[in-house]
Amino acid sequence: MTRRREIQLRLRQLREIGEIMRSMKNLALMETHKLGRFRQTGNQLLEVLETAALDFLASHPQPPVPAATPAILLAIGSERGFCGEFNDQIRKVLESGQPPAAVSHIAVGSRLCGRFEECGIRHRPLAGATIAEDLPDVLAALGNALCEVQPQSGMRLAALYQDGSGEVRRKTLLPPFADHPQPRETGFPPLLYLAPDQFYREWLEHYLLAALQAVLQQSLLAENEVRVRHLEGALQRLEEKAADLGRRNQALRQEEITEEIEIILLSAEGLRPS
């Protein structure tokens, strides 16, 4: 009886854990749908900004950024757990030497910051987003951090994040179009109401804000997609464990019934007149 009670207690605990994990999975699934809509809107805004800049740069090319300009690497991880190797993959990319070492590292997400501390990567830690509604606060904190670490001579900025394909992606944000440096040819120069230098400075602020928001949204979306898969696997293993305990509980119950029948039969034999 004691063994069966222990198994029944364990089964109740597994069911409670399963309910919690299902709730977590459903919340992560809701976040993926919400972030998918946000990302679509953000990508459209970024595409408009990039199209306008390519038209502008075709007529007003900007001087190239010197290769020796100090660089800042923005690594985006997770604030919460239950996402498998999401943060470890980013840490491994840095430890492998790709991308190259930067003057400054900014790490977003306490779980990723913990990985950086374990392997001795110097960085500026920032809290990450747990839900989509946290992204504006993270973006504001990131903007303040970039203003503090930005060298007076300018900077090169790259983002390291997961894009949902399971691979870590490196995207150069500053200077713009470093990954695609050729502006498109247009027949006529754009009509500007501002001086070209002023237009480019103001465009750059809008572009950087939109680009940072896009990579933060993409990283949080990828994180939740990984979390859904991770929790689905954990739930499957939990259900298998519960099914195994259920079979053991049934076997023990059958043994108890058999013992009770034997006791009844022995008692009947003892009561039979000699």
N, C-alpha and C positions, 0 to 999 in steps of 0.2 A: 504493500500500500504506500509506503514511504517513497519508493522509487517512482511510482505512478504520480504521486502528488508533486514531486519535483519536476517531472516531465510536464505535467499540466501547468505548473507555475511558469516554466520556461516557455511553453506555448503561448500563454497569455502575454508574457513579455515580448515575444517575437511579434505577436499581432499588434501590440501597442507601438512597437518600433516601426512596423510596416505601415501603420496609419500615418505616423509622423513623416516617414520617408515619402509616402504617396503625396502628402500635402506639399512637401518640399519640391517634389517633381512637378506637381501641377503649378506651383508658383513660378518655377523656372520656365515652364512651358508658356505660361501667360506672358512672362517677360520677353521671351523670344518673339512672340507675335507683336507685342508692343514696340520693341526695339526694331523689328523689321520695318514697321511703318515709319518710325522716326528716321531710320537710316535711308529709306527711299527719298524722303523729303530733303534730308541733309545732302545726299549725293546730287540731287537736282540743283540745289543751291551752289554746291561746289563746282558742278559742271558749268553753270552760268558764269561764275567768277573766272574759271579757267579759260572759257571761251573769250570773254572780254579781254583778259590779260594777253592771250595769244594774238588777238587783233592789235592790241596796243604795242606789244613788243616787236611786231613785224615792222612797225614804223618808228618806234622809239626804243631801240635795243639798250639794255642796261649793261654796265661794265661787269665782267665776270667776277665772282667772289674769289679772292686768292686761295690757293690750295692750303696755305699755311694758317688760314683763319681757324681759331679754336672752335671745337665742335661740342655739341651737347647731345647726349643720347637719352631719349625718353623711352623707358621700358614700362609697358603697361601690363600689369598682372591682375590678380583678383584680391578682393577684400575678404571674401568668405572662402570656406573650404568646400568639400564634396565636389571637386572638379578635376579629380585625377592628377595627371602630370601637367596641368595647364601652366603652372608657374615654373616647374622644373625644366620644361622645354625652353623657356626664355633664358633661364639661368645657364643651361647647357650651351646655348648659342653664344653667350658672352664668354663662357669659359673656353670655348673652342677657338676664340680669337676672331670670330665673325659676328657682327661687324667689327671694324678696328676699334682700338681703345679710344675713348673720347676724353676730353678735358674734364667734363662733368657728366655724371649720371643722375638722372631723376627717375625714381622708381615709384609707380602709382600702384597702391594696393598693399595692405599690410602683410598678406601671405607672400607676395613676391619680395617685399622688403626683408622678411624673415629669411628667405632663401639667399638673398644677397649678403646678409650678415653672416650666415653660416659659411659662405665661401670667401668672405673677406673683400667683397666688391664695395668700394666706397661710393656712397650715393646720398642723395637728398630724398628722404622718404615723404610720401604724400598719401593720405587716405584715399582709397578708391571708392567707387560707387557700388552699392549693393542692389539698387533698383534704378530704373531709368530716371526717376525724379531726382536722384542724387547727382546726375551728370552736370547740371549748371554749377553746383558748388565745387565739384572737382575741377571743372574748367576754370573757375575763378581762382582757385588755389594754384592751379598749374600756371596760369598767367602771371600771378604774383611771383612764383618761383622762377620763372623764366626772366622776369625783369630783374630779379636779384642776382642771378648768376650770369646774365648776359655781359660778355666782355664789351668794353667801350669801342673796340675796333669792329664790332659786328659778330655774327655767329653763324655757324652751320648747325642745323637742327635736323635730327633724324628720329623717327619713331620705330620702336620694336614692339610688335604686337601680333596676336593671332587673328587671322582673317576668316576663320570658320572652316578652312580646308584641312585643318590639323597640322598645318605648317606655320612656323614663325616667319612673319614678313617684316622686312625693313623698308621703310618708305622715307625718302628725303623730303622734308617739308620746307627747309630753307637751305640754299636758295631755291625759289620755286622752279619747277620744271627741270630740276637737275637730272632726273631720270629720263626726261624727254626734252632735251634742250632746244630742239629746232622749232621756232615759231612758224605758224602757217602763213603762206603768202596771201595777201589781200590786194584788191585792185586799188583801193583808195584808203588813205590814212583815216583813223577814226576822228570824229569831231569831238574835241575836248573843251570843257568849260573851265578847266583848271590847267595850271602849268603841268607839263609832263612829269616833272619830279614830284610835285605835290600829289598828283593823281596816283602815281605808283606807290608812294608811301601810304596813302590812305587805302588804296586797294590791298596792299600787303597786309595791313591790319585786319581787314575783313577776311582775306583769304586764310591767314594763319588761324583765326578764330574758327572758321568753318572747317579747316583741315584737321585741327585738333579735336573738334567736336566729332568729326567723322571717324577718326581712329579710336576715340574713346567709346563711341557707340558700337563700332565694329567689334572691339575687344570684349565689351560687356555682352554683346550678342553671342559671340563665340564661346565665352565663358558659360553662359546659360545653356547653350546647346551641348557643351561637354558635360555640364552638370546633369542635364536630362538623361544623357546616355549613361553616365556613371551611376545615377540612381536607379535607372532601369536594370542595369546589371546587378546592382546590390539587392534590389527587390526580388529579382529572379533567384539569386542565391538564398535569400531569406525564405522564399516560398519553398524552395527545395529542402531547406533545413526544417521548416515547419512540417512539411509532408513526411519527412523521415521521423520526426518526433511523434507525429500523429500515428504512424504505423507502429512505433515502439509502444506508444500508449495503448493502442488497441490490443497488441500482443500481450502486454501486462494485464490488461483487463480480462482477456480470455484466460490467462493463467489464474487470476483471482477467482473467476467463475468456476474453473475446473477444481480448484482447491475447495471452494465452498460446497460443490457437489459431492466431492470426496468426503468432506466432514459430515455432510448430511447423511450419506450412505453409511459411514462408520457409526454414526450415532444411531441410525436405524438398526444396524446389526447388534449394537449393544443393548437395545431395548427389546429385541426379539426374545421371547421366553425360551429357556433352555430345555 
